[in-house]
Amino acid sequence: MQFSVRGSSRSVCANIAEAYRKRSYVNHFISKLTDCDAENSETNVWLEFALKCGYLQHQKFRNY
């Protein structure tokens, strides 16, 4: 699970960088931002799983 959170959260940053590079191509830019949103949602799901499974305390969950 830890790898999944790391992977999806790092992917958000990478996709933002790619979107920035493709900013002159509107459709590619929007596509990369959509990918960012999807990866961010995946990160949130993994964090919620970690909370519900007891791997993460509520205090720390709120900080994310």
N, C-alpha and C positions, 0 to 999 in steps of 0.2 A: 504494500500500500504506500509506503514511504516513497518508493521509486515513482509510483504513479503521480503522486502530488508533485514531486520534483519535476518530472517530465512534462506534465501539463502546464505547470506554472512557468517553466523555462520556455516552453513553446509560445506562450503569450508574448514574452519579450522578443523572441525571434521573429514572430509574425508581425509585430509592430515595426521592427526594423525593416522587414521585407516590404511592408505596406508603404513605409516612408520612401523607400527606394523606387517604388512603382507609383508614386503619387501623381505623376504626369499622365498615367493611364488609369482613368477613373474606375473602370470596371475591375481592373486588377487590384487597385487600391481598396475598393469596397470589399472585394473577395477576401483579401488578407485580413481586413478588419473583422469580417464575419468569422474567419478562422480564429481570430483572437477571442472573440466572444464565446465561441464554442469551447475553446481550451480553458477559458476562465470558468465557464460553467462546469466543465469536467473537474477542475481543481476544487470548486465549491462542493461538488458531490463527494469527492474523496475525503475532504475535510469533515463533511457531515457524517460519512461512514465512520471515520476515525473517532468522532465524538460519540456516536451511538454505540460503537463497539467498545468504548472505554479506553481507547488508545490515546485519547486527547482529552485533557480536562477542559471544562466549560470556560474557565478564565482564559486559557490560552486560545481556545477556539474564537472567542470574541475579539482577541487581538489580531487574528487573521482577517 
